[in-house]
Every structure is written in structure tokens, then in C-alpha cells.
Amino acid sequence: MMRRRMGRPGLVGTMARTAVVAGTATAVVGGVKGKQQAAAQQQQAAAQQSADTQARLDALEQQGAPAAAPAAASGDDMVAQIQKLLDLKNAGALSEAEFEVAKAKVLNA
């Protein structure tokens, strides 16, 4: 019968442990890279959506749709402009995000 030596692992045990550590490191690095790429893509998509929203609002403003209230607008005028924006949103001309941006412009003017 062969006796098993106690203490340090043999060559096969060391190779197996090294393979597990290397595989774990590769998986962790891949996960981190994936999360970083996803975050970068999300930032790019948000920036693009913001630019698209602004372009659509500019186009609607050129067509005569209210995008911002004049500085001395009364409360009734603001309500009317927000109602027009809501009508555009309900008609599908504005997305929810575009509506919120335009509404904020009217309220902050």
C-alpha cells in the first residue's frame, strides 16, 4: 500500500489550484469589463436620447409648437402651453421624456 504524504500538495494538486485561480481571475476580469462596457453604452444611449429630444423639441418649436413660455407669462398661459404639450404627447408627437423636458422649460421660464 502506498502512503499518502501529508503536507504540501503534489504537482497535480498545485496545477489544479493554479487553474482554478486563473479561471476565477479571468471570469472576474470579464465580468468587470462587461459591466464597464454596459455602463458606457448606457451613457452613450442617454446622451443620444437627450440630443434627439432636443432636436425634436427644436423642430416642434420651428413648426409653432410651444417649447417654452415667455418670461412674463401668466399662469393661464402656462397651463395652456402645458395642455398643448400634453395633447402632442397623447397624439404621439412627443415621448414621455420629451414632454417632461418641454414642461420643465415652460415651468422654469
Backbone as a printed PyTorch tensor [residue, N CA C, xyz], in Angstrom:
tensor([[[  0.8170,  -1.1590,   0.0000],
         [  0.0000,   0.0000,   0.0000],
         [  0.8810,   1.2510,   0.0000]],

        [[  0.4460,   2.2620,  -0.7680],
         [  1.2210,   3.4970,  -0.7930],
         [  0.6680,   4.4410,   0.2500]],

        [[  1.5840,   5.0330,   0.9120],
         [  1.1660,   6.0120,   1.9000],
         [  1.0510,   7.3760,   1.2470]],

        [[  0.0790,   8.0750,   1.6630],
         [ -0.1100,   9.4260,   1.1490],
         [  0.6500,  10.3810,   2.0480]],

        [[  1.4010,  11.2240,   1.4010],
         [  2.2120,  12.1750,   2.1380],
         [  1.3270,  13.3370,   2.5750]],

        [[  1.4260,  13.7260,   3.8030],
         [  0.6650,  14.8500,   4.3290],
         [  1.5220,  16.1020,   4.2270]],

        [[  0.8530,  17.2180,   4.0660],
         [  1.5950,  18.4680,   3.9950],
         [  1.2780,  19.1810,   2.6980]],

        [[  2.2890,  19.5550,   1.9780],
         [  2.1080,  20.3190,   0.7420],
         [  1.5180,  19.4300,  -0.3450]],

        [[  0.6960,  20.0440,  -1.2310],
         [  0.1220,  19.2330,  -2.3070],
         [  1.1910,  18.8980,  -3.3560]],

        [[  0.9090,  17.8710,  -4.0840],
         [  1.8300,  17.4630,  -5.1270],
         [  1.7010,  18.3470,  -6.3570]],

        [[  2.3810,  17.9470,  -7.4130],
         [  2.3970,  18.7150,  -8.6470],
         [  0.9920,  18.8290,  -9.2520]],

        [[  0.2480,  17.7570,  -9.2580],
         [ -1.0970,  17.7800,  -9.8400],
         [ -2.0130,  18.6930,  -9.0180]],

        [[ -1.9210,  18.6330,  -7.7280],
         [ -2.7310,  19.4940,  -6.8640],
         [ -2.3990,  20.9660,  -7.0700]],

        [[ -1.1230,  21.2660,  -7.2060],
         [ -0.7090,  22.6530,  -7.4350],
         [ -1.2120,  23.1470,  -8.7840]],

        [[ -1.1290,  22.3070,  -9.8070],
         [ -1.6120,  22.6840, -11.1310],
         [ -3.1240,  22.9110, -11.1090]],

        [[ -3.8420,  22.0660, -10.3940],
         [ -5.2920,  22.2090, -10.3120],
         [ -5.6580,  23.5190,  -9.6070]],

        [[ -4.9690,  23.8070,  -8.5070],
         [ -5.2420,  25.0500,  -7.7800],
         [ -4.9310,  26.2650,  -8.6480]],

        [[ -3.8410,  26.2240,  -9.3800],
         [ -3.4690,  27.3280, -10.2680],
         [ -4.5220,  27.5200, -11.3590]],

        [[ -5.0300,  26.4380, -11.9040],
         [ -6.0580,  26.5270, -12.9450],
         [ -7.3370,  27.1510, -12.3970]],

        [[ -7.7110,  26.8020, -11.1700],
         [ -8.9150,  27.3670, -10.5600],
         [ -8.7330,  28.8600, -10.3220]],

        [[ -7.5740,  29.2520,  -9.7940],
         [ -7.3130,  30.6730,  -9.5330],
         [ -7.3050,  31.4610, -10.8450]],

        [[ -6.6600,  30.9250, -11.8660],
         [ -6.6020,  31.6120, -13.1550],
         [ -7.9880,  31.7250, -13.7780]],

        [[ -8.7740,  30.6750, -13.6820],
         [-10.1320,  30.7120, -14.2270],
         [-11.0090,  31.7190, -13.5000]],

        [[-10.8640,  31.7900, -12.1850],
         [-11.6270,  32.7610, -11.4060],
         [-11.2200,  34.1830, -11.7710]],

        [[ -9.9300,  34.4190, -11.9050],
         [ -9.4510,  35.7590, -12.2730],
         [ -9.9710,  36.1590, -13.6460]],

        [[ -9.9570,  35.2430, -14.5790],
         [-10.4610,  35.5280, -15.9210],
         [-11.9480,  35.8620, -15.8850]],

        [[-12.7010,  35.1190, -15.1060],
         [-14.1360,  35.3720, -15.0020],
         [-14.4100,  36.7320, -14.3600]],

        [[-13.6550,  37.0880, -13.3330],
         [-13.8540,  38.3730, -12.6630],
         [-13.5120,  39.5170, -13.6110]],

        [[-12.3930,  39.4050, -14.3150],
         [-11.9980,  40.4600, -15.2550],
         [-13.0360,  40.5990, -16.3590]],

        [[-13.5270,  39.4770, -16.8620],
         [-14.5560,  39.5230, -17.9000],
         [-15.8330,  40.1760, -17.3960]],

        [[-16.2160,  39.8860, -16.1670],
         [-17.4100,  40.4990, -15.5890],
         [-17.2620,  41.9970, -15.4180]],

        [[-16.0940,  42.4310, -14.9600],
         [-15.8410,  43.8620, -14.7740],
         [-15.8570,  44.5750, -16.1220]],

        [[-15.1970,  43.9920, -17.1140],
         [-15.1920,  44.6060, -18.4490],
         [-16.5990,  44.6980, -19.0070]],

        [[-17.3850,  43.6540, -18.8070],
         [-18.7630,  43.6510, -19.2970],
         [-19.5900,  44.7520, -18.6480]],

        [[-19.4270,  44.9220, -17.3390],
         [-20.1720,  45.9720, -16.6380],
         [-19.7260,  47.3560, -17.0940]],

        [[-18.4220,  47.5320, -17.3060],
         [-17.9220,  48.8240, -17.7750],
         [-18.4420,  49.1280, -19.1730]],

        [[-18.4590,  48.1370, -20.0460],
         [-18.9730,  48.3470, -21.3950],
         [-20.4630,  48.6570, -21.3720]],

        [[-21.2020,  47.9730, -20.5200],
         [-22.6400,  48.2260, -20.4220],
         [-22.8950,  49.6430, -19.9140]],

        [[-22.1160,  50.0850, -18.9420],
         [-22.2820,  51.4430, -18.4130],
         [-21.9470,  52.4790, -19.4810]],

        [[-20.8910,  52.2390, -20.2350],
         [-20.5150,  53.1760, -21.3010],
         [-21.5960,  53.2290, -22.3790]],

        [[-22.1420,  52.0890, -22.7500],
         [-23.2080,  52.0560, -23.7450],
         [-24.4540,  52.7620, -23.2350]],

        [[-24.7550,  52.6090, -21.9460],
         [-25.9160,  53.2720, -21.3700],
         [-25.7220,  54.7880, -21.3690]],

        [[-24.5150,  55.2550, -21.0670],
         [-24.2380,  56.6880, -21.0960],
         [-24.3580,  57.2370, -22.5130]],

        [[-23.8470,  56.4960, -23.4850],
         [-23.9520,  56.9310, -24.8760],
         [-25.4090,  56.9800, -25.3180]],

        [[-26.1960,  55.9960, -24.9240],
         [-27.6040,  55.9710, -25.2980],
         [-28.3530,  57.1450, -24.6620]],

        [[-28.0280,  57.4630, -23.4050],
         [-28.6790,  58.5890, -22.7370],
         [-28.3080,  59.9030, -23.4110]],

        [[-27.0480,  60.0560, -23.7760],
         [-26.6080,  61.2760, -24.4550],
         [-27.2830,  61.3980, -25.8220]],

        [[-27.3920,  60.3000, -26.5310],
         [-28.0410,  60.3100, -27.8450],
         [-29.5260,  60.6360, -27.7030]],

        [[-30.1720,  60.0620, -26.6890],
         [-31.5990,  60.3310, -26.4750],
         [-31.8050,  61.8000, -26.1260]],

        [[-30.9110,  62.3470, -25.3300],
         [-31.0090,  63.7560, -24.9700],
         [-30.8650,  64.6400, -26.2080]],

        [[-29.9040,  64.3090, -27.0580],
         [-29.7010,  65.0760, -28.2870],
         [-30.9110,  64.9380, -29.2160]],

        [[-31.4510,  63.7310, -29.3180],
         [-32.6320,  63.5120, -30.1510],
         [-33.8370,  64.2850, -29.6170]],

        [[-33.9900,  64.2750, -28.3040],
         [-35.0920,  65.0050, -27.6830],
         [-34.9860,  66.4900, -27.9740]],

        [[-33.7820,  67.0330, -27.8150],
         [-33.5930,  68.4540, -28.0730],
         [-33.8510,  68.7810, -29.5420]],

        [[-33.4120,  67.9250, -30.4450],
         [-33.6370,  68.1550, -31.8690],
         [-35.1380,  68.1400, -32.1940]],

        [[-35.8680,  67.1940, -31.5980],
         [-37.3160,  67.1290, -31.8370],
         [-38.0240,  68.3460, -31.2690]],

        [[-37.5830,  68.7930, -30.0840],
         [-38.2000,  69.9840, -29.4970],
         [-37.9160,  71.2210, -30.3430]],

        [[-36.6910,  71.3200, -30.8580],
         [-36.3500,  72.4410, -31.7390],
         [-37.2090,  72.4090, -33.0070]],

        [[-37.4030,  71.2200, -33.5680],
         [-38.2210,  71.0930, -34.7730],
         [-39.6690,  71.4680, -34.4840]],

        [[-40.1940,  71.0320, -33.3410],
         [-41.5650,  71.3760, -32.9830],
         [-41.7010,  72.8810, -32.7450]],

        [[-40.6770,  73.4740, -32.1490],
         [-40.7120,  74.9180, -31.9090],
         [-40.7410,  75.6860, -33.2270]],

        [[-39.9900,  75.2040, -34.2040],
         [-39.9810,  75.8510, -35.5160],
         [-41.3340,  75.7080, -36.2070]],

        [[-42.0320,  74.6310, -35.8960],
         [-43.3550,  74.4100, -36.5020],
         [-44.4420,  75.1810, -35.7650]],

        [[-44.0790,  75.8360, -34.6780],
         [-45.0480,  76.6370, -33.9530],
         [-45.5690,  76.0000, -32.6880]],

        [[-45.0630,  74.8570, -32.3090],
         [-45.4940,  74.2350, -31.0610],
         [-44.8060,  74.9490, -29.8990]],

        [[-45.4750,  75.0940, -28.7800],
         [-44.8620,  75.8000, -27.6590],
         [-43.7690,  74.9490, -27.0250]],

        [[-42.5820,  75.5110, -26.8790],
         [-41.4980,  74.7920, -26.2180],
         [-41.1320,  75.4700, -24.9190]],

        [[-41.3290,  76.7850, -24.8390],
         [-41.0360,  77.4970, -23.6080],
         [-41.9570,  78.7050, -23.5130]],

        [[-42.2830,  79.0630, -22.2990],
         [-43.1600,  80.2050, -22.0920],
         [-42.3600,  81.4890, -22.1160]],

        [[-42.9580,  82.6120, -22.5180],
         [-42.2570,  83.8750, -22.4260],
         [-42.0050,  84.2200, -20.9630]],

        [[-41.0610,  85.1190, -20.7260],
         [-40.6430,  85.4370, -19.3640],
         [-41.7920,  85.9760, -18.5260]],

        [[-42.6980,  86.7410, -19.1060],
         [-43.7860,  87.3500, -18.3480],
         [-45.1050,  86.6000, -18.5550]],

        [[-45.0490,  85.2930, -18.7120],
         [-46.2540,  84.5110, -18.9780],
         [-47.1180,  84.4380, -17.7260]],

        [[-48.4040,  84.4860, -17.9420],
         [-49.3230,  84.3620, -16.8100],
         [-49.5400,  82.8780, -16.5210]],

        [[-50.1890,  82.5890, -15.3970],
         [-50.4610,  81.2080, -15.0270],
         [-51.3620,  80.5120, -16.0220]],

        [[-52.3560,  81.2470, -16.5590],
         [-53.2710,  80.6560, -17.5390],
         [-52.5430,  80.2870, -18.8260]],

        [[-51.5870,  81.1510, -19.2240],
         [-50.8070,  80.8940, -20.4380],
         [-49.9510,  79.6430, -20.2640]],

        [[-49.3690,  79.4910, -19.0760],
         [-48.5440,  78.3070, -18.8090],
         [-49.3900,  77.0400, -18.8570]],

        [[-50.5660,  77.1020, -18.2700],
         [-51.4650,  75.9430, -18.2770],
         [-51.8450,  75.5950, -19.7080]],

        [[-52.1150,  76.6060, -20.5280],
         [-52.4770,  76.3580, -21.9240],
         [-51.3190,  75.7160, -22.6860]],

        [[-50.0990,  76.1930, -22.4290],
         [-48.9450,  75.6110, -23.1220],
         [-48.7020,  74.1770, -22.6830]],

        [[-48.8430,  73.9120, -21.3920],
         [-48.6620,  72.5370, -20.9060],
         [-49.7570,  71.6370, -21.4750]],

        [[-50.9660,  72.1510, -21.5890],
         [-52.0570,  71.3690, -22.1800],
         [-51.7540,  71.0350, -23.6400]],

        [[-51.1870,  72.0000, -24.3880],
         [-50.8100,  71.7420, -25.7810],
         [-49.7230,  70.6740, -25.8520]],

        [[-48.7600,  70.7580, -24.9240],
         [-47.6990,  69.7380, -24.8860],
         [-48.2840,  68.3630, -24.5670]],

        [[-49.2380,  68.3300, -23.6410],
         [-49.8940,  67.0720, -23.2930],
         [-50.6540,  66.5040, -24.4890]],

        [[-51.3090,  67.3790, -25.2370],
         [-52.0080,  66.9320, -26.4430],
         [-51.0270,  66.3460, -27.4570]],

        [[-49.8550,  67.0000, -27.6110],
         [-48.8340,  66.4720, -28.5260],
         [-48.3290,  65.1110, -28.0540]],

        [[-48.1440,  64.9680, -26.7350],
         [-47.6850,  63.6850, -26.1860],
         [-48.7320,  62.6080, -26.4180]],

        [[-49.9950,  62.9330, -26.1580],
         [-51.0740,  61.9560, -26.3520],
         [-51.2460,  61.5810, -27.8180]],

        [[-50.9220,  62.5160, -28.7130],
         [-51.0180,  62.2340, -30.1480],
         [-49.8180,  61.4270, -30.6530]],

        [[-48.8060,  61.2690, -29.8030],
         [-47.6300,  60.5010, -30.1910],
         [-46.5160,  61.3350, -30.7890]],

        [[-46.6810,  62.6540, -30.8090],
         [-45.6440,  63.5230, -31.3740],
         [-44.4910,  63.7180, -30.3950]],

        [[-44.7520,  63.5300, -29.1000],
         [-43.7200,  63.6680, -28.0730],
         [-43.6830,  62.3950, -27.2340]],

        [[-42.4810,  62.0030, -26.8570],
         [-42.3450,  60.8830, -25.9190],
         [-42.5190,  61.4240, -24.5000]],

        [[-42.5850,  60.5260, -23.5430],
         [-42.7220,  60.9440, -22.1390],
         [-41.5460,  61.8220, -21.7200]],

        [[-40.3240,  61.4320, -22.1100],
         [-39.1390,  62.2100, -21.7440],
         [-39.1600,  63.5880, -22.3980]],

        [[-39.5620,  63.6390, -23.6580],
         [-39.6310,  64.9210, -24.3650],
         [-40.6850,  65.8310, -23.7350]],

        [[-41.8050,  65.2370, -23.3480],
         [-42.8570,  66.0090, -22.6900],
         [-42.3480,  66.6080, -21.3890]],

        [[-41.6340,  65.7990, -20.5960],
         [-41.1160,  66.2790, -19.3110],
         [-40.1220,  67.4120, -19.5050]],

        [[-39.2510,  67.3080, -20.5150],
         [-38.2700,  68.3680, -20.7870],
         [-38.9830,  69.6470, -21.1920]],

        [[-39.9390,  69.5490, -22.0890],
         [-40.6680,  70.7330, -22.5430],
         [-41.4830,  71.3500, -21.4150]],

        [[-42.1050,  70.5190, -20.6010],
         [-42.8840,  71.0100, -19.4670],
         [-41.9920,  71.7550, -18.4760]],

        [[-40.7990,  71.2130, -18.2380],
         [-39.8580,  71.8720, -17.3330],
         [-39.4510,  73.2500, -17.8830]],

        [[-39.2850,  73.3410, -19.2010],
         [-38.9500,  74.6340, -19.8110],
         [-40.0750,  75.6340, -19.5920]],

        [[-41.3120,  75.1890, -19.7450],
         [-42.4550,  76.0810, -19.5630],
         [-42.5370,  76.5300, -18.0960]],

        [[-42.3710,  75.6100, -17.1900],
         [-42.4960,  75.9390, -15.7720],
         [-41.3380,  76.7970, -15.2500]],

        [[-40.1570,  76.6300, -15.8270],
         [-38.9850,  77.3800, -15.3530],
         [-38.8130,  78.7240, -16.0320]],

        [[-39.6330,  79.0190, -17.0080],
         [-39.4680,  80.2880, -17.7390],
         [-39.9260,  81.4560, -16.9090]]])
